Amino acid sequence: MLIIRDLSKTYANGVKALHKINLELEPGMFGLLGPNGAGKSSLMRTLATLQEPDEGTAMLDDLDMLADKDKLRRVLGYLPQDFGVYPKLSPLLMLDHFAMLKGVVNKGERRELVDSLLHQVNLYDVRKKSVDTFSGGMKQRFGIAQALIGDPRLIIVDEPTAGLDPSERNRFHNLLAEIGENVVVILSTHIVDDVTDLCSSMAIMGSGEILLTGKPRDVIERIRGSVWSKQIQRSELGDYQKNHRVILSHLKEGHTVIHVLSDNQPDGFQAQEANLEDVYFATLINHGISVSL
């Protein structure tokens, strides 16, 4: 279990990136949702020992993550938002290099490990090609392969599906689901569907704080029966925002559809099955965080 208590971080320019973060994460996929600037990457970088918090604790079972960074790094898998590689090298050589850095010094053991990882992420057939020939999804799968070296107890992936096409995103989802059965996996993202599809528990983050936690189905249940929808003219959005709690607007067949939150059915609206996207935007709006509708 990963237990985070009162984790805080303020940067030199005065930006309060993290404020009293408290979380308890069981093994499995945990989704961290939030808009850009919410503090997600700051939290991930802190847990990955890339920056020091101002205060707070983080314990992975009996391991003090902030006090014993070297020990943590031996059991940590990390795929950052901007994952850099040596573009002219092959995944075979790169993974061999990373495995050596992780302490796998026996050449035969290292080759067996690398081959196994390449098969797991479906890159074995292109193992000798240079990484700069890979698609975005292939690079992300390679990133997961390097994160799996050393049987990590904690895996952190930061915005892993941004920019992937639907087929690569689906392939990446299947890979994450497979590895997230026995270890703590933190999936940091602003893509609601990633959390809906993959995560058994989640949190919504905004302005450096945890705004909501729970299981996706449970947080959706909290607003079930309170979401209503209506097709409007785009020019009418401002008026509806003045008179209703508009939490979402989207296009459907070229027309603007809004979702509002209300205990009673507003005139002209129809019942809308609540989903995690409704929860996400309602949570941000309720905490005064600006969202683009």
N, C-alpha and C positions, 0 to 999 in steps of 0.2 A: 504493500500500500504506500502511496505517496501522500504525505500530509504537509500542507503549506500553511504557515501561520503568520499573519500580520506582515507579509512581505511588502516592502515599500521601496520606491526608487524615485528620486528627483534629480534631473540632470542639471548640469552647471548653468544652463540658460534659464533655469527656473521651471521648466516643464515637469509637472508631476506625472510621471509615466505609470507608476504603480502606487496604489494607496490601500494599505491594509488588506492584501489579498489573502483569503482563507479558502482552502479547498482540501477535500479528501477524495483521493482517486483510487479505486479498486483496479485490479488487472482487467484489461479490456479497452475498448475504444472510447476515449473521452473527447467530445467536441467542444472547442472553445470558439464561440462565434463573436464577431464584433466588427464594426466598420474600420476602415483605415484610420489609424491614429488612436484606436481604442486602448492600446497598450499590450496587445497580444504578443507582438514580436519582442517587446521589452521583457515580458514575462518568460518567453521561451529562451531568450538569450541569457537571462539570469539563471534559469534552471539548468542551462547548458554550460554554466560556469564561464561565460564569455564577458560577463560584467558583474560587479559586486552590488548587492542591494544596500540600501542605507540601514535597514533593519529588517527583522523577521527571520524565520527559520524554514527549512525545507528538509524533510526526512523521507528517505526511501527505505522502508522497513527500519532497520537499525542503523542505516548509513546517514550521517549528517552531510548532506550534499554541499553545503556552503563551507563547511570546515575541512572536509576531506575531498578536495576537488580531484586529486589524482586518482583516488579510489573510485570516485563516481565516474570519471571518464572511461574507466575500464569496463563499466557496465551500462554505458550510455550510447544510444544510437541517435544521431541528429541529422535531419535533412533540413537545412535552412531555406528561407524563401529564395535567396539568390545563391544557388549551389554552383560554385566554380570548379572547373576541372581543367586538366591540361588537354587542350582540344586535339592535339595530334597523337595522343597516346590511345591505346586500345583499352577497353574495359578489363581485359585480362591482366594487362600490366598494372593498371591503376588499382584494381582490387588486390592484387598481389602486394603492391606497395602499401596500401592501407592496412592489410592484414599484418604485415611486418611491423608497422607502427603500433598496431594494437597488441603486439607481443606474440604473434604466432611465428616463431622463429624456425620451426622445423619445415623444411622445404616441401616434403611430401604431404605433411598435414595441411600446409598452406595451399598447395595445389588442389587437394581434395575439397577444402573449404571454398575456394574460389569457384571451382567447377560447380559445386552444389548451389552456390548463390546465383551464378549465371543461369543455371537451369530454373531456379525458383522464380527469377524475374523475367524469364523467357528471353534472355539475351545471349544464350550460349552459341547460337548459330552465327552471331555477329561479333563474337568475342575478340576477334583480331582486327576489326575495323576501327578506325579512329573515331573518337567520341564526337568530333565536330560534324560527322555525317549523320548523326542520330536526330530523330524527330524530338520534339519537346517531351512527349510521353516516354520515349526510350531513355532520355536523359534522366527523367524523374525515376524511372524504374532502376536505372543504374544508381541513382542517389539512395534509393531504399536498400539496394544491395550493400552499399558501403555502410549504411546505418545498421545493418544486421550482423556485421562482423563482431564476433566475440560473444554471441548469445546475450544481447543486452537485456537488462531488467526494466529499462525505461527507454522508450523511443519517442522522439519529438519530431513532428513534421509540420512545417510552417508554410501555409498556403500551397499545398502540393499540387492541386489540380487547376490552378489559375492558368488559363491559356491553352489547356488541353482540349482536343476535339472530343466529341462524345464517345467514340470507340476507345480512345486512349484513357479517357476519364473512367470508363466502365472497367477497363482492364486494371487500372491503378486501384480502383475501389476493391476489386476482388483480391488483389494482392494485399492491401491493407487489412482487409477483413481476415485473411488467412493468418497474418502475423500477429493480429491483435487478440488472439484467444487466451494467451497465457502470460502476457506482460502488460505493463501500463503503456498505452499509446496515447499521446496527446496530439490531436489533430486541430491545429489552429487555422481558421479559415473565415472568410466573409461570405462563403457560398453555403446557403442554408441547406440545399439539397445534399451536400456532402455529409452534414451532420444527420439529417433525416435518414439517409441510406445506410450509414455506417455505425452510428454511435449509440451505445446503450445508456450513456449519461452525458450531460452537457452543462455548459454555463454560457451566459451572455455577458460580454464585457463591454464597457464603455467609459471613456474619460478616466482610464486607469483603475476602474473599480469593477468588482463582480456585481452585476445587477440582478442576476437570477441564476439558480442552479436547479437541476432535477433531471429526470428521465424525459426524453422528448414526448412520449405519450402522456406523461403526467402533466407537463406544462401546457400541452395542447388542451388537455381536459379542463384546465382552469378557465379557459375562455370559450369552451364549447357552448353553443347556444347563444353567444353574445356577438357573433360576427355576422354582418349583413352586407350585401353587395348591390351595386346598381351601375348600369351603364349610363355615362354622362358625356356631355361635350367637354373637351379638354379645357375650354375657356371657362367652364362652370366650376372648376376645381376649387378656386379660391373661396367662392361663396359656400361650397359644401364644407370646407375646412372651418369656416366661421361658425357653422351651425351644428357640426357633427364632429365626433372624434375619428377623423379619417386616419387610418393606420397604414393604408397601402393603396397605391394606384398602379395599374398595369394595363397593357394593351391586350385585347382579345379580338382576333379577326379584324384588327385595325381600329377598334373602338376602345375608348378609355373606360375601364371598369374600376370602381373604387370599393374598398372594404372599410366599413366603419364598425366601431365597437360601441355596443349599446345593450343595456339590460332588456329593453323593449324594442320591438320592430319599428323602425322609422317608416314614415309614409313613403311609398314608392320603392322600398327596398325589399329584397328577398333573402331568405335564410342562406347562409354560406357555411359550408363545412370548414371548420377552423383547421389551420395547418401550422407548421412551425414557422413559416414565413410571417404569418399574422402575429404569432407570439413575439418573434424577433423585433419587428417594427413597433409593435405596441409597447414593448419593454423600453426600447430606446426613446420613444416619444414621451412615455410616462416619466422618464428620468430627465427630460429636458434636453435630450441630445438631438441635434438637427439631423433630419434625414431628407433625402431628395425624393419627392413623390412625383 
